[in-house]
Amino acid sequence: MLRGDTLLKINKYFIPYILLMVLLGFKIQLLLTVIFIFLHELAHYYTAFVLGFKGYDIEVSPLGTRLNLKELEEASLEEDIIISIAGPVLNIILAVLFYVLFKNYDYDILYRITEVNFVLAIFNLLPALPLDGGRLFRDILSCKLTYRKATYYSVIMGAIIGTVFFIIFIYEVINVRVNLNFVMMGIFFIFTAYSEYKTIAYVVMGDLMKKRVKFLKKGFLENRSLSVHHKQTILSAMGRIDKNKHMILWVLDDDMKLIDYICEEELLEAVKEYGNITLEEYYNLKEHM
């Protein structure tokens, strides 16, 4: 335990991976990487703590450490960006600091620390989930797109990056230079992208449930309104719901005259009871109740 309800967990593949890397001769580089990845995650941890979030699991795995925030889904867009950027910012600061020290004292260990932090910063800023860059990429897209679409494009980007790592690995093999990290990262990014893709269909319903909890906890939610055509289906309308705002849909006919207005909670109940009918069909059903 690190603090209160913060749990440190060791992934079952971590120890075998460490032993393999030691046998391959990556002792000092591996030690430095593990240390600064852990500091990277602590930067996320303390940033989230300062912002008032609690309940963390820090998992140490072959690909580093990962901070799982139980309450992070309740974070606003701005809070999520601040928490996500904290780790890479720390690595950049450390890289600059140790580079200055290296220029003054010329110790090899200082250069290695600089290199590790620079690589960690660049790697974690890759726009692929679940990396910090992936969350930032999704957050930036969420400013203009729905959370569901932003997640979809983030999944596509993650799959592309995973494929690039596989191509690099194949190129290395052709040139008789085998680096297992490339194939591991390729598998990791593609598997993560596939896992996220399978959950996209449930993102909206899950967000509606979490939004209620957030509303009861904070006592308020920002509103957003949107005009939609009456021939749109309920699921299509739900796909436009904002993760962090309460939405009211104004249903318009072909002449852009108001037919009905529907809040997101009503949409959820409607799809449960009637399935994926059009907004016009739902309005007619309400009229005959």
ABEGO torsion letter per residue (X at the ends): XABEABBBBBBAAAAAAAAAAAAAGAAAAAAAAAAAAAAAAAAAAAAAAAAGBBGBBBBBBAAEBBBBBAAAAABBAAAAAAAAAAAAAAAAAAAAAAAAAAAAAGBAAAAAAAAAAAAAAAAAABBBOABAAAAAAAAAAAAABBAAAAAAAAAAAAAAAAAAAAAAAAAAAAAGBBBAAAAAAAAAAAAAAAAAAAAAAAAAAAAAAAAAAAAAAAGBBBBBBBBBBAABBAAAAAAABBAABBBBBBBBBAAGBBABBBBAAAAAAAAAAAEBBBAAAAAAAAAAX
